[in-house]
């Protein structure tokens, strides 16, 4: 049985995280690898109430209406509730955990609200809070899916038009998407995330091409 690992799919908005996460889970299932599947935020759970209020704009339509520390706490406590009630024992048994978004999302979206002079203190606080004080596990591997902010914005526009679903306050703010992309590039380099470029210029790579690259990055961990 593979040694327990926490593998996180992270990325900018519109990068195809959910699609690639689903493909990764299907691949693990086909390979007969037991794993736990996590998707954050947990929108259907009570623990995400503050997250939903925030993303729906109930604290203000501008993402900066809620400071980085407060907003990070909303998402962190949703993860803590999930860990304590769902997958803590799986971790203790050495299970493989696959997560779509994680603490890494706070490092991208909330870091971008701060001046760069405050980035290091914020990241030290964030990791100390979630991994230290709350006690949730650190990822063993973070795969960061990146697309240009303008492409992310257009994808969110198209998805909203096709589904009728309203964009959240992150997706609807191009300035936030641009700041998050800049912050994400910084954190990815700082923390050793594996960056997967999902676009060549202004065009997306094929889903199959991206999935093949992801498999190449994780095969040493999961043998998939």
N, C-alpha and C positions, 0 to 999 in steps of 0.2 A: 504493500500500500504506500502511495506517495507520502512523503513527510508533509505535515501541515504547513500551509502557506496562505497568506492573505494577499490576494492580487486585486488591484484596483484599476478600473477603467475610468479615467478622468479626461476632461477635455473642455474646450471652449464650446459655447452654444452653437448648435448646428453642425457639430463635428461627426455626428452619427454614433454617439456613444451607445445609445440603446440598441441600435442595429448590431453593432460589433459585439456588445455584451451578450446579446441573444445568440449570436453565432458562436461565441466562445463557450457559452453554456452548452449549446448543442454538440459542440465538438467534444467537450468533456464527457457528456452523456454517452456519445457514440464510442468513446474510448473506454467506457466502463469505470470512470473515475468518480468515486463518491465525493460530492461537494455540497456546500451550502451556498445558496444564491441570495444576495442582498441587493436591494435597490433603495437608494436614498435620494431625497427625503421619503419617508414612509407616509405618503399622502393619505392613505386610508386609515391611519392609526391616530389615536388621540394625542400621541406624543408629538405630532407634527402641527398642532394647532397654531402655535406662534409662527412657525415657518409659513403656513398657509396665509395667515393674516399679513405677514410681511410681504410675501410674493404677490399677493392680491392687491397690495397698495393700501392696506388699511392703516398703516402708520405713515403713509405718504407715498406719492407716486414716484418720487425720485429715490433711487436706492440709497442715496446718501442721507436721507431723512433719518435712517437708523444707523448709528455708528457701527464700525466694524466689530467692536467687542460684543455689543448687544446682539447684533445679527448672528454672529458666530455662535453665541450661546444657544440661540434658537435651534440651529442645526445640530450642534454638539449634543444637546440633551435628547434630541430625537434618536441619534445614534446610540447614546448611552442606554436609552430605554430598550432599543432593539437588542443590544448586546446582552443586557441583563435578563431579558425575558425570552430570547430566542437562540442565540448562538454562542453564549459563553461556554457552555459545556462542550459544544463542538470544537471550539478552540482548544479546550483543555485536553480533548482526545486527539488532537493533532490533525483535525480535518482540514480539507482544502476549502477556503472561503473565497468566493468571487464576488466582488462588490462593484456596482455601478454608482460611482461617486462615493466620496468618503470625506474625512477631515481635509483632504486635498482640495475640496471645493471651497472651503473657507479660505484656504491659502490663496486661491485664485480670485474669487469674487469679492471677498472682504478686504484682502490686502490692497486691492486696487483703489479703495476709498481713501487710502492714507498717502501722505507724502513719502517719497522714497527714504527720507531720513528716519522714518518710523517703521520701515518694513522689518528690520531685524528684531527690534523689541516686540513687534506684534507676532512674528513667527515663533519667537521664543515663548511668548505667552500662550499662543495657540497650542503648540505641541505639549507644553508643560501642563496645560489645562486638560486637553483631551486624552493624551497618552499617559500623563502623570496623575493628575488629580482625579479624573474620571476613570482612568484605568482601562480604556479601550485599547486594543492592540495596535501596534504600528504596522503599516503595510510592509510586506517583503518586496513587493514590486509595484510600481505605479507606471501604467502605460498612459501617456498623455497624448490625446488626439488633438491635433491643432489645425485650424483653418483660419484664413484671414478674417478679421472682424467684419468687413463689409460683406463677405460671403455668408458669415453667420447671420447677419442681419437680414439679408435677402432670403435665406433659408427659413428663418423664423416668420417672415412675412408670408412666404408661400405656404408654409405649414398651417398658419393661422387661417389663410384664405381657403385652403382645401378642407380643413377639419371644422372650421367655425369656432375653434377654441381661442380664447383671448390669450394674448402674449402676457407673460409675467413682467414685472418691472425691470428685470435684468434684460430679457430678450428685446424689450421695446425701446431700450435706451442705447443708441449707438455709441455714445460717449462711454458708457459703462463697459460695453463690449470691447472697445478699443483699450480702455484702461486695464481690463481684466486680461486681455491677451498679452499686454506688456508685463503685467505682474506674473502671469503664468510662465512666461519665458524666463523670468528671473528665478522663480521658485524651482522650475524644472532643472535648471542648471545647478542651483544651490543644493538641491536635495537628491540629485541623481536620478530623476525620473527619465524614463525612456520615451522620447518624443517620436510620435508617428505623424508625419506630414500627410494630411488627408486631402490636400489639394495641390495641384501643380498650376501655379498662377491663379487664374480665376475659374478654374475648372476642377471639380471633384475627381479624385481617383475613383476607380471602380470599387465597389464594396468587396469584391473578391480579392482584389489586389491588396487592400488594406488588411483584410482578414488574414491573408497569407503572411503579411509582415508581422502581425500580432502573434500568430502561431510560432513564427520563428523566434520571437523574443521570449516566449514562455515555455517552449518545448523542453528546455533543460530542467524546468521546475515541475511540469506536469506530465511530460512525455506525451504530448498530444500533437 
